[in-house]
Amino acid sequence: MTKTWWKDSVVYQIYPRSFCDSNGDGVGDLRGIISKLDYLKGLGVDVVWLSPVYRSPNDDNGYDISDYRAIMDEFGTFADWEEMLAGMHQRGIKLVMDLVVNHTSDEHPWFVEARKSKDNPYRDFYVWRSGRDGHEPNNWASHFGGSAWQYDPATDEYYLHLFSKKQPDLNWENPMVRAEVFELMRWWLDRGIDGFRMDVINMISKTPGLPDVPAASDDRYRYAGQYFTHGPRLLEFLREMKQQVLSRYDILTVGETPLTTPEQAAEITNEATGMLSMVFQFEHMSLDADISPASASGVSAWRLSDLKRVMTRWQKGLEGRGWNSLYLSNHDQPRPVSRFGDDGCYRVESAKMLGTFLHMQQGTPYIYQGEELGMTNVAFASIADYRDIATLNMYREAVEERGIDPQLALKVVHARSRDNARTPMQWDASAEAGFTFGTPWIKVNPNYPTINVQQALADPNSVYHYYRKLIRLRKENSVIVHGAYDLILDDHPEIYAFTRTLGDDRLLVVLNFSGATPRFDLPGYVSFSGHELLIGNYEVNPAEDIHHLTLRPYEARVYRLMQ
Ligand code: NOJ
């Protein structure tokens, strides 16, 4: 495989609303980001992925776009955006923008036109159907609860929205839609950006006929992923996008692709014949989901054996065939230290262990803002403190329609809410964590006096300094980027261990995913003549015999094995 800059890069995701507020309106903004560029440079990241900053009524915090070529008023001006981009480029940091084109806002001029009449030129930009016996055209559920269809009285038809009713799905079957999207992509690329993260890009082709999800005869709406992910024309649309846009620029493209398999991902990310640099897969994000209809909470315990199986399948599945993205968190997911680690007494150790896990696999790592501090989930006492549309809808549906006890519903919110990731970035111990001098749009996590950037910079043992080292190691050791991954100790219930091999260069990664002190026995077939510790989250005796170790809680070690 050829080497490309996006393979060697580490990406940092900014959720602008929660990153840094420069003007005291309580909402993060572009000038706030500009003020923190040296912080990003200090961390050593190569690329910023910026969640949407376009004009939006903010039904879904910017993932509902009403003007693709304008900056959201609360975030600043186009001149601010240009200054931000220049500031990044001056520091050697590239910028990847979010591309949200499965749907627009219902306030986008295309939709405003489309809903006016059945013969409006923009009507066919969206997916319209007549009702069935006075009901929705099919039984598809929206990701945010309820039906995926909204009735529009003006023309007596329903429109499709896989997300909120203010996010109508674009009709990609219409070549004019594709032409508009490709044009707006070129518009941003010509302004100097370095790539796109493509929101739910594998949902743009729907199964013709939009069939019902087979279900026992009840009137519940059903998740219809099999009819809208990886649909029949997806690859054709992506190839057209590649031909019309992507192939003309040297850029990073990452597709958000729920339900995608390694085989599909390999096809999409193959360097010669694929269309995108990499995709975000979701299998490891579903390991703690309980999808059984009887489940009240939707949450279950996850098992290390499942994590090993899933990650190994992706590592081996794309090796030499495509390219992985590596992530444990983003703006839609709970904080990894609360989910896969221990956000209590081993917060620092487990955050570092998870960081090691992430950065030592083959692929391009993505760090979500605050992950480098070991920021944790939040547990607001009242649903009134939550802001996320998905959280609020799910809570209402659970309590009002399914009769679930409000206290239990709130516990689920604590574990799963997307707002866990969206509390403001914790910069220092001053009021509102230094995020704003006004009132933040969502409350700060009360642990900010101890978990914050100022503390992390001053403490040589912080998660931040450990992440810096992980990022630096990747630059110094191409085995971390390109080496083959091989799982060892497949069945160990607490230890996740693997090797990475590139020519004669070989690393051993040992991770204790528990708060206990399990014994590690290196399998005999992993032979070596000497070893050197590259990174670890505890003090280690260099002379220790690494064939047999007793690991400390959430211990992580990476060794170079000499042949
Ligand atoms: C995925 C985004 O990450 C999420 O935040 C958003 O709500 C949906 N797509 C809809 O755009």
Residues whose N, C-alpha, C, O or C-beta is under 5 A from the ligand:
A	BS01	NOJ	D60 Y63 F163 D199 V200 D332
